[in-house]
Amino acid sequence: MADDAAGPSGMNLGGVISEKLSDTIKNMDIMTVLQKMVATTPEDEESEEIRQKLQGVLAQFNSLSDDEKETFTAKIKEGLASKISARLQDPNSMDLSGLEEAIGTAIMNQIYMVAAAILFFIIIIGMFF
């Protein structure tokens, strides 16, 4: 029964995360991100291969017309957003069931600490009046 209650809210949380990530991707500057990725020092051979491929992509991108650049970045953003959305909608890809409980526990701990501080403050004030 508790699993039934956690399931829909977990899916809702995944949907919210997916929506926010999609918005972030739509607003990000893909080429700046790629340039930063190319500028990083690779840690292994696989990273170096990826870095070289990204350098090739950037070189090709720089040779495109402005309209082609817009189309290219729009397609990249759309592809990233749909991949992330699909990944988050897949119940087997990420288990967010514990996340909501952890957030609730953290909030309750903060509330208890604030309540204890208020109680302590009231006791101290009561001692002087």
N, C-alpha and C positions, 0 to 999 in steps of 0.2 A: 504494500500500500504506500509506503514511503517512497519507493522507487517510482510509482506512478506519479506522485506529486513532483519529484525531482526531474523527471523526464521532460515534460513540457517546458518548465522554466529553464532547464539546461539548453533545450533547443532554442528557446526565445533568446537566451543569452548569446548563443552562437549566431543567431540571426542579427542581433544588435552589433556584435563584434564584426560580422561580415559587412554589414551596412557601413559602419564607421571606417573600416579598412578600405572599402570601395570608394568612399568619399575622399579619403586621404590619398589614394592612388590617383584619383581623377585630378587632384589639385597639386600633385608633386611634379617636379621638373625631372623627367626621366633622364635626359641627357646629362644633367649635372650629377645625378646618382651614378650613371654609368662612368662618367669621367672620374669620379671619386673611387669607384671600384677598380678602374684601370690604374689609378695612381697608387693604390696600396701595394705593398710588397707581398708577393706570393709566398706561402708557407711550404708548399710542396709542388710536385710536378703537375698534378691535376689543376691546382689553382693557377699555375703559370699558363697552362693550356687555355683555361677559361679566360684569363686575362688577355692572352693574345687574340682570342676570338672576339672579345669585347673591343679590343683596339681596332680590329677589322671592321666591326659594326660601326664604330665611331667614325672611321675613315670614310666608309660608304655613306653614312648619315651626312657628313660634312659636304659631300659632293651632290646631295639632293637639292632640288629647288625648294623654296619656302613652302609651297603647297604640298609637295611630297613629304617634307619634314613634318608638317602638321598631321597629315594622314598617317604617317609612320608612328608618331608618338601616340596618336589617338588609338591606333590598333594595338600598340604595346600596352597602353593603359587598360584598354578593354579586355585584352587577353589576361593580364595580371589579375584584374578585378574578378573576372569570371572563374579563373583557376582558384583563387583564394575563396571565393564564395562557394564553389563546388566542394572544396576541401573542408570548409567549415560546416556545410550542410550534411556531409557524410558522417553518420554517427560513429563510425569506426576510426575516423582520423584523429579526433581530439576528444578526450573525455573531460568535459567541463563540469561534471557532476559535483566534484569536490570543491570547485572554485566558489560557487555560491555559498556553500557552508563555511568555507574559510573566511570569506568576506563578512558573513554574518557574525562569526565568532570574533573577528577582529573588531567589528563595530561594537559588539556587546562588551568586550574587554575595555574599550575606550569609554563607554557609557558608565561602566562600573568604576573606573578610575575617576571620572568626573564626579560621580555621585559621592565617592569616598572623599574627594577633595572638598566638595561642598559641605558634607557632614562634618568634616574636620574643621572647616572654617566656621560653621555654625557653633560648634562646641567651643572653639576658642573665643568667639565673640560672646557667647553665653557666660563664659567664665569672668569676663570683664564687666558685664552689665548686670 
